[in-house]
């Protein structure tokens, strides 16, 4: 049996039950987010202001990817001790669609 149990902000949660096991699956289409990151990356004109009090958006990491990295790689994007591992993933060509800038972090 497969049943939609919630849908909020484009995230769907599905219940799977085969009589013996139960699983919850989370689904989210990231196409719109990828369009935004691609547009931001294409519009990027470098870091014009490198002052100490300015921030630049390097990437957008959706909750689904945060969960995947935690489950598959043991990386918590919110843990400062994992910052180097997050940077490594963001610089990996397999995750380039999350980037909003060119170059490396």
PyMOL commands that set and color helices and strands:
alter all, ss='L'
color gray80, all
select helices_A, chain A and resi 31-43+63-73+80-91+93-98
alter helices_A, ss='H'
color red, helices_A
select strands_A, chain A and resi 2-8+11-17+22-28
alter strands_A, ss='S'
color yellow, strands_A
deselect
rebuild
show_as cartoon
